[in-house]
């Protein structure tokens, strides 16, 4: 479920970056990082499905399962690192949805 939540958060962040357009300072950087993160999350999901379908009790498949598990773990690590950078660059609100209170000047 955590993977699904992160996938949805990245999709929302990508939408916000695309709404801001190429004039946003980190447009290319964030678009690239979010796209890589979404791709890695898809690969991780497929790997987890493959791992779950293979029989762990079959001794001939245990080495392959161990390798797939290690690959999935490494991809999760890289996804976390990429998402730290996404957070560091930040996604700003676009202003497309005005405040219900209107503009206030202090």
N, C-alpha and C positions, 0 to 999 in steps of 0.2 A: 504493500500500500504506500510505503514511503516513496518508492520509485514512481508511482502514479502521481503522487502529490508533487514531487519535484518536476515531473514531466509537464504537468499542468502549469506550475509556476513559471517554468521556462517558456512555455507557449505564450503565457500572458506577458512576460517580459519581452519576448520577440515582437508581439503585437504592439506594445508600447514603443519600442524602438522604431519599428516600421512606421508608426503613426507620426513620430517626430521627424522622420525623413532624413535625407543625407546631410542636412545642415547641422544636425546634432554632432557634437564634437567627437564622440566615440561611436558613431553610427556603424562603421565598418568593423571595428573591433568587437563591439557587442554582438552585432549580427553574426559574425564568424564564431565567436565563443558560444553563443546560445545554440547555433546550428550544430556545432560539434557536440555540445552537451546532449542535445536531443538525439543526435545520431548514436552516440555512445549508449544512451539509455535504451534505445531501441535494440541495439546489439546485445546489451546486458539482458534485456527481457527475453530475447530469443535464446540466448545461452542458458538462462535459468529454466526455460521450458524444455530445452534439450536435456539438460542435467536431470530434471525431474522425471523425464520419460525413460531414462536409462536405468537398468536394474543394478543397484549398488551391490547386491549379493552375488552377482556374477563376477568371479575373480578376474576374468579376461577383460572386463570393462572398467575395473577399478582404477587402473593407471590413466585411462582416457578421461574418466570422471574427475580424477584428481587434477589433471591438466586443465580441463574445462573450468573447474572450480577456481583454480589459481588465476586463470585468465579473467574470469568474471570478477574476482576480487580486485585484480589490478585495474580493470576498467572502472570499477566503482570508485577506487581511489582517485584515478585521473578525473572522473566526473566531479568528484567533490572539489578537487583542486581548481578545475575550470569554473565551477560555480562560485568559489571564493573570489576569483578574479571578476566574474560577472557582477557580483555584489560590490566589489571594490570600485569598479567603473561606474556603477549606479545606473538605474533607469529612472528618468524623471517623468513626472506627470506631464501630459501634453497640453492641458488646459482646454481640451475639447469639451469637457463637461464642467460648465461654470458652477461656481459655488452658489448654493441656494440663498446665501445671504448677500450676494452682490459684492462689488468691490468696496474695500474699506481702506481708507488712507489714514495713517496715524502720524 
